[in-house]
Amino acid sequence: MFAEGRMTDDMTEIEDFLLSERQKVLSEAEWRFRMRGYGYNLRRTDNGVEVARLPQNRVLGTLNL
């Protein structure tokens, strides 16, 4: 989806964007809410945070947090 103002499927760019946005908020719930506004669905799993593109909910990758 959109990372830094342009559309991308590169997980490295998406990860950089998501982590920079995470630093701007106080809680993980607020971070997930903000990312839904950018078109990303974040879901905590045993392996980290699964990143999916909305509205299809297509999984793009996992952040190891």
C-alpha positions in Angstrom: 0.0 0.0 0.0 1.3 3.5 0.7 4.5 4.0 2.6 6.0 7.5 2.7 3.5 8.8 0.2 3.8 6.3 -2.6 2.5 2.9 -3.3 4.9 0.0 -2.7 5.0 -3.8 -2.2 8.5 -3.8 -0.9 8.4 -5.2 2.6 11.6 -3.4 3.6 10.1 0.0 2.8 6.8 -1.0 4.5 8.6 -2.2 7.6 10.6 1.1 7.9 7.3 3.1 7.5 5.5 1.0 10.1 8.3 1.2 12.7 8.7 5.0 12.2 4.9 5.3 12.8 5.1 3.1 15.8 7.5 5.6 17.5 4.9 8.3 17.1 2.2 6.6 19.2 1.8 5.6 22.9 0.2 2.2 22.5 0.1 -0.8 20.2 -3.6 -0.4 19.8 -3.2 3.2 18.6 -0.5 2.1 16.2 -2.8 -0.6 14.7 -5.6 1.9 14.4 -3.4 4.4 12.6 -2.1 1.8 10.2 -5.6 0.8 9.2 -6.0 4.3 8.0 -3.0 3.8 5.7 -4.4 0.5 4.4 -2.5 -2.0 6.6 -4.0 -4.5 9.0 -1.6 -5.5 11.8 -2.2 -8.6 13.8 0.0 -10.0 16.6 1.0 -13.6 16.2 3.5 -15.9 17.9 6.1 -15.0 15.2 5.7 -11.2 15.5 3.3 -8.8 13.8 1.6 -9.9 10.6 1.2 -7.2 8.0 -1.7 -7.4 5.6 -3.0 -5.0 2.9 -6.6 -3.9 3.2 -9.3 -4.3 2.0 -8.3 -7.7 0.6 -6.4 -8.6 3.8 -3.6 -10.0 1.7 -0.6 -10.9 3.9 2.5 -9.0 2.9 4.9 -10.3 5.6 5.7 -10.4 9.3 7.6 -7.9 11.5 9.7 -9.6 14.1 9.0 -7.5 17.2 
